[in-house]
């Protein structure tokens, strides 16, 4: 094997080894940021209730920007993780809420009047 060809083979093997080991090293590095499960990002938000559909366990909110999810201010429906979260809510009320994006679908895990 010629010297340039041998060196490129060694570099290719080293690159493959590093790409295989890097995720394992990152996973054990305490300084590395904690990763969330893919498709399960969480955040807190503030908004106003614009619609309640208890039969579908849905609430529509006009919410402020949610930077943790990259969402601008908008009106959007949310599924609630428990229909009991809708008890006592009224259209027009200002609320604070915890949300998660589960498999690309937003859902509210907690909601409280402000």
N, C-alpha and C positions, 0 to 999 in steps of 0.2 A: 504494500500500500504506500502511495507517495505521501510525503510529509504534509502538503496542504490538504489532501483528502483525509488523512488521518486526523489532523487537527479539527477539520469541520465535523467529523464524526464524533469526536470527543465533545466539542461544543454543543452539538445537537443533543447528545445524551445528557449532558449537564443541564441544558435547558429543560428537557423533559423531566428530569429528576426534580428540579426546582419548582416547576409548575405543579407537580404532584405533591410536593411537601409543603408548599406555601400555605394552602388552606389549613393544613393540620397545625402548622406553627401559629398561624393567626388565631386559630380556635383556642390555643392554650396560652396565648399571650395575655396576661392580665391587663396590659395597657391598651389592648385593642378594644374599640367600642363594641358594646353589646349589640348583636344583630337580632332583629326580630324575624320571626318565621316569615317566609315569603308569602305575600298576600294577607298578612295579618298586622298591618300598621295601626298604631293607636294614637289618639290625640284628644285634647280637650277643646271645646268650642263654646261660643256664646251666640245666641240668636233669639229670634222671635217666632213663636208658634203661628203658622199660617193655616194649617189644616190638621185635623186629627181623624184617622180612620181606624177606630178600635177593632172593627171586624177583620181588618187585614194586618193589624198590629203595626201600623205605619203612622208616622208623624212627619209633616212637612215643616221645615224650618227655613227662615230667611236668616242665614248665619253670616257672621263676620269672617274675614279670612282665617284659614287654618294653616299656618305655615308648615307645621309638622307633616302635613299630608300634601302640601303644595296646592291647596285649594284656595281660589279667590273667594271673595264674598259672593254669595249666590242663594237662590231659593232651590231647595232640593228635598226630596222625600227620603226618609230613613226608616228602615225596619227597626223595631225595638226587640231586644232579646227576650223581653217578657212583657206581655200585654199589661201587666200591673204597673209598668212604668208610665202608662198613659193616665192612670187614675189621678184625678184632680187637676189635670192640665186643661187650660182654656186657650182658645184662639186669641192672639194678641198679647199673651204673656211672654215676658222676657225670661229666658232660661239659660242655664249653664249645662253643658252635657259632656259626657265621655263617649267617644266614638271609636270604632275600629273599622278597618276596611278588611272584610273577610272574603277572600277570593274575589276581590274587585268590587264587592257590594258593600256600601256603607251601612253600618248598624249602630244603634245607640245602646250602650250598656248601662248608662246611668244618666238621669236627667233631674234637675232641681230648679225650682223657681228662684229668680234673682231678686 
